[in-house]
Amino acid sequence: MPIDITMPALSPTMETGTLAKWIVKVGDSVKSGDILCEIETDKATMEVESIDEGVVAELLVAEGAEEIPVGHR
């Protein structure tokens, strides 16, 4: 069963973020704690970790995409 990864709120005031870099690619196996991508906000760049295990089926947002709303998949 697929699990959607959405843009996380990295701070209480965060409304949008930039997907700076994908660390994984389609077909990669991931487990809980693996780094999926780097997200940039107006204050910092943070790594986003997997919360589950599985295989990356699709990357829906391109690297460098800006102003992605929190909760967007």
C-alpha positions in Angstrom: 0.0 0.0 0.0 1.6 3.3 -1.0 2.4 6.0 1.6 2.4 9.6 0.4 5.2 11.8 1.7 4.0 15.4 2.0 5.8 18.7 2.6 6.4 18.7 6.3 6.0 21.8 8.5 9.6 22.2 9.8 8.5 25.1 12.1 5.2 26.4 13.5 5.1 29.3 11.0 6.2 27.4 7.9 3.7 27.7 5.1 5.8 26.7 2.0 9.2 25.2 1.3 11.7 24.4 -1.5 12.6 20.9 -2.4 16.3 21.5 -2.7 17.5 17.9 -3.4 16.3 14.4 -3.7 18.6 11.9 -1.9 16.6 8.9 -3.1 15.6 7.9 -6.6 12.8 5.8 -8.0 13.4 2.1 -7.2 15.4 2.7 -4.1 14.6 0.7 -1.0 14.2 2.8 2.2 13.8 2.1 5.8 12.7 4.2 8.7 15.3 6.9 9.4 16.7 7.0 5.9 17.1 10.5 4.4 14.7 11.1 1.6 15.3 14.7 0.6 16.5 18.2 1.6 14.0 20.9 2.2 14.9 24.6 2.3 12.9 27.2 4.2 13.5 30.9 4.7 15.5 30.0 7.8 17.3 26.7 7.2 17.9 23.6 5.1 16.8 20.4 6.7 16.8 16.7 5.9 13.5 14.8 5.7 13.6 11.2 7.0 11.5 8.2 6.1 9.0 7.2 8.7 8.4 3.7 7.2 10.1 1.2 5.0 9.4 0.4 1.3 10.4 1.2 -2.2 10.3 4.6 -3.8 7.7 4.3 -6.6 7.5 7.8 -7.9 8.9 11.3 -7.3 6.1 13.8 -7.9 8.0 17.1 -7.2 11.1 18.1 -9.1 14.3 19.2 -7.4 14.4 22.9 -7.0 10.6 23.3 -6.9 9.8 26.4 -4.8 6.9 27.5 -2.7 5.5 24.0 -2.2 2.7 24.3 0.4 2.9 22.4 3.7 0.9 19.2 3.3 1.3 19.0 -0.5 2.2 15.6 -1.9 
